[in-house]
Amino acid sequence: MPDGTSGTTAATGPDAAAPEDAALQEALAAAYTAIWGYGVVGAAVPAESRPAVVTAEQAHRDVRDELLELLSGRDVQPVAAEAAYDLPFPVLSGVDAAALAVTLEDGAATAWTWVLDQAAERSTRELAVVALTATELRAVVWRAQAGRTPVTSAFPGLPEV
């Protein structure tokens, strides 16, 4: 998991992909978390916000499927989804649900930033940039619904300073 102390290296040899694969596993775990979490979000948002929930959940499902295929193609056993996840706070309203969606997207952004840091292959970096951008675009919508400002993050996936 990203801890802020790791830098990129120019590793070569049979273990060169290990850090990249570990980061991809973190991104997969974040996708599982988001898929589960959007079930909670969808149950608490107003009806007019449910299409955005369905779209966001499907985006994470698509990323999950891509990661499963990528890791399997590398002969890496993908991490499994948990049966359930702990909520970071009670979701008692539509605003709480939007805040949870922000948390889910921010968690995915953190994982994809880690993938960018650890990526050895260009295709992995490209995947990470696309996924990171998508998480931030969804997070902007949810931040607005949660009443958070600013609605954008200068550096998605990195801790606020």
N, C-alpha and C positions, 0 to 999 in steps of 0.2 A: 504494500500500500504506500502511496506517496507520503513522504515525511518531510520533504523540503530539503533533505540533506544529500540527495542523490543527484549526480550530474550525468551528462551523457558521456559515453565512452566510445571508442572506435574498436570495440572488441571484434575478434575474428575467431573462426574455428567452430567446432561443433556446438559449443555453449553460447555462441554469440546471440542466438535468438531467444535464449532463456529469459532475459529481462523483458524483451518485447512480448513474449508469450505471457509472462506473469502480468504485465500491464493489460494485455488483452483480456485476461481472465478477470481482472478488476472491472474492466468495462462491461464484461458479460454479467458479472454480479450486480453492477449498477443497473443494467437493463432489466434483470429479473426484479430488482427492487422497484424500479419505476413501473413495470407492468403490474405488479401487485398493488402498488400504491395508487395507481390510477383507478383501480376498482373502488377504493375508498373515496377518492376525489369525485368520481362519477356519482356516487351515492349521495353526496352532500352538496353538489353545485346545483344552481337553478337549472331548469330544463333547457333554457336557451344556451347554456354553456356546455351541455353534454356533447355536441358535435366536436368541440375542441378537445374534450377528454378522449373521445373515440380516436380522433386523429393522432393525438399524442401517444396514446397507448399503442396504436398500430405502428407508429414510427419506432417505438422501443422494441416491439415484436420483430419488426423488420431488421433492426440492428442486431437483436439477439440471434435471429436466424443466420445472418451474415457471419457473426462471430462464431457460432457453432460450426458452420461450414469451414471457416478459415482455420479454426483450431483443430478440427478433425483432420483437415487436409495436411496439417503439420504434425500429425500423430501426437497431438496433445489432448489429453482427456479433459474436456471442458468441465468447469465447476458446475455443480447442480444448483438449481433454485432451492431456496428454503421453502418449507411448508407455509410459513407466515413470517411477517416482519413486525418489529416493534415500531409503533408510530412515535415520532419525536414529540408530539403534543396531541391533545385531544382535538378531533375534528368535529365541531359542533355546529358549524355554519358554512355557508358558501364562501365566506372570507377565509375561514380556517382551511377549507378545501383548496382554495387558490394558493394559500400559503404553503400547504403540503405539496402542491404541484411545483411550486418554486423550489422547495427543498429537494424534490425528486430530480428536477432538471439540473439544479446546482450540483447534486451528487454525481449525476452523469457527466456533467462538465468537468468536474474534478478528475474523474476516472479517465476521460478522454485527454485531458491535459497531461496526465501521467503517461498515457500511451504515446503522446507526442514526444515526451521527454525520453522515453525508452525505445522508441521506434528505430530499428536498424534498416528497414526496407522502405523505399519510397511509397509503395502502395499502402503500407500501414499508416504512414504520415498523412497521405491523402485521405484515407478513410477517417482518420482521427480529426482532421480539419473539417471535413464535411459533417461529421457527427457532432463535433463541438459547436459548430455554427448553428446547426439545427437545434441543439439544446438551448442555446442562448436565445434564439428567436422565439421558441416556445416559452421560455422563462420570462421574456419581456411581457408577453400577453398575460401570463399569470401574475406577475408582479403588479401590473396595472389593476387587475381584478382584486388583488389582495390589498390594494391601496398603498403599496410600497413605493418609495421614491429613493433614489432614481430608479426608473424602470429598466435601465440598461446597466450592464456591468462592463467596466473598462477592460478588464482582463478576466473573461469567464474561466472558471475552473481554478483560479488562484485565490488564495485567502485575501480578504479585505485588509488593507493596511490602516 
